[in-house]
């Protein structure tokens, strides 16, 4: 049976929705409390707001 007639966007959309649901659920259910803020971090650690954009860029580069 050939997949030539099936659209490719459906499985990609499902995979994207599953990934978004899993990451959103993990972020909402993972408490990052005072224990993380109390860790001694190296001075070269980037700020927290930079984590999302940098990893999104890295993953986008991996995909291409």
ZADO-1210 file (C-alpha; in nm, 4 decimals, padded with zeros to 6 digits):
<atoms>
<atom x="00.0000" y="00.0000" z="00.0000" code="UNK" pos="1"/>
<atom x="00.1400" y="00.3376" z="-00.0992" code="UNK" pos="2"/>
<atom x="00.1484" y="00.6462" z="00.1215" code="UNK" pos="3"/>
<atom x="00.1654" y="00.8779" z="-00.1786" code="UNK" pos="4"/>
<atom x="-00.1927" y="00.9976" z="-00.1336" code="UNK" pos="5"/>
<atom x="-00.1731" y="01.0564" z="00.2423" code="UNK" pos="6"/>
<atom x="-00.0945" y="01.4055" z="00.3659" code="UNK" pos="7"/>
<atom x="00.2280" y="01.4410" z="00.5608" code="UNK" pos="8"/>
<atom x="00.1063" y="01.7231" z="00.7834" code="UNK" pos="9"/>
<atom x="-00.1273" y="01.5064" z="00.9944" code="UNK" pos="10"/>
<atom x="00.1375" y="01.2875" z="01.1607" code="UNK" pos="11"/>
<atom x="00.3595" y="01.5932" z="01.2063" code="UNK" pos="12"/>
<atom x="00.0736" y="01.7845" z="01.3673" code="UNK" pos="13"/>
<atom x="-00.0026" y="01.4930" z="01.6005" code="UNK" pos="14"/>
<atom x="00.3643" y="01.4597" z="01.6983" code="UNK" pos="15"/>
<atom x="00.3862" y="01.8344" z="01.7614" code="UNK" pos="16"/>
<atom x="00.0686" y="01.8312" z="01.9725" code="UNK" pos="17"/>
<atom x="00.1969" y="01.5397" z="02.1814" code="UNK" pos="18"/>
<atom x="00.5315" y="01.7124" z="02.2361" code="UNK" pos="19"/>
<atom x="00.3653" y="02.0398" z="02.3370" code="UNK" pos="20"/>
<atom x="00.1253" y="01.8602" z="02.5732" code="UNK" pos="21"/>
<atom x="00.4077" y="01.6632" z="02.7354" code="UNK" pos="22"/>
<atom x="00.6320" y="01.9657" z="02.7801" code="UNK" pos="23"/>
<atom x="00.3501" y="02.1851" z="02.9091" code="UNK" pos="24"/>
<atom x="00.2409" y="01.9164" z="03.1547" code="UNK" pos="25"/>
<atom x="00.5964" y="01.8624" z="03.2722" code="UNK" pos="26"/>
<atom x="00.6546" y="02.2333" z="03.3189" code="UNK" pos="27"/>
<atom x="00.3286" y="02.2772" z="03.5090" code="UNK" pos="28"/>
<atom x="00.3813" y="01.9764" z="03.7363" code="UNK" pos="29"/>
<atom x="00.7506" y="02.0226" z="03.8156" code="UNK" pos="30"/>
<atom x="00.7955" y="02.2440" z="04.1171" code="UNK" pos="31"/>
<atom x="01.1103" y="02.4530" z="04.0979" code="UNK" pos="32"/>
<atom x="01.1219" y="02.5982" z="04.4427" code="UNK" pos="33"/>
<atom x="01.3758" y="02.7474" z="04.6750" code="UNK" pos="34"/>
<atom x="01.6038" y="02.4433" z="04.6521" code="UNK" pos="35"/>
<atom x="01.7017" y="02.5373" z="04.2962" code="UNK" pos="36"/>
<atom x="01.7498" y="02.9035" z="04.3780" code="UNK" pos="37"/>
<atom x="01.9732" y="02.8012" z="04.6713" code="UNK" pos="38"/>
<atom x="02.2109" y="02.6001" z="04.4499" code="UNK" pos="39"/>
<atom x="02.5555" y="02.7481" z="04.3991" code="UNK" pos="40"/>
<atom x="02.5676" y="02.8113" z="04.0265" code="UNK" pos="41"/>
<atom x="02.8711" y="02.8972" z="03.8150" code="UNK" pos="42"/>
<atom x="02.9123" y="03.2589" z="03.7084" code="UNK" pos="43"/>
<atom x="02.8889" y="03.1600" z="03.3405" code="UNK" pos="44"/>
<atom x="02.5366" y="03.0194" z="03.3767" code="UNK" pos="45"/>
<atom x="02.3033" y="03.2084" z="03.1426" code="UNK" pos="46"/>
<atom x="01.9896" y="03.3742" z="03.2798" code="UNK" pos="47"/>
<atom x="01.6750" y="03.1609" z="03.2997" code="UNK" pos="48"/>
<atom x="01.4836" y="03.3616" z="03.0386" code="UNK" pos="49"/>
<atom x="01.7471" y="03.2704" z="02.7796" code="UNK" pos="50"/>
<atom x="01.7068" y="02.8927" z="02.8172" code="UNK" pos="51"/>
<atom x="01.3905" y="02.8547" z="02.6049" code="UNK" pos="52"/>
<atom x="01.4985" y="03.0608" z="02.3032" code="UNK" pos="53"/>
<atom x="01.8471" y="02.9065" z="02.2935" code="UNK" pos="54"/>
<atom x="01.7257" y="02.5459" z="02.3031" code="UNK" pos="55"/>
<atom x="01.4527" y="02.6221" z="02.0507" code="UNK" pos="56"/>
<atom x="01.7205" y="02.7566" z="01.8160" code="UNK" pos="57"/>
<atom x="01.9452" y="02.4553" z="01.8780" code="UNK" pos="58"/>
<atom x="01.6639" y="02.2091" z="01.8041" code="UNK" pos="59"/>
<atom x="01.5620" y="02.4046" z="01.4926" code="UNK" pos="60"/>
<atom x="01.9210" y="02.3831" z="01.3690" code="UNK" pos="61"/>
<atom x="01.9269" y="02.0091" z="01.4352" code="UNK" pos="62"/>
<atom x="01.6099" y="01.9583" z="01.2323" code="UNK" pos="63"/>
<atom x="01.7381" y="02.1444" z="00.9275" code="UNK" pos="64"/>
</atoms>
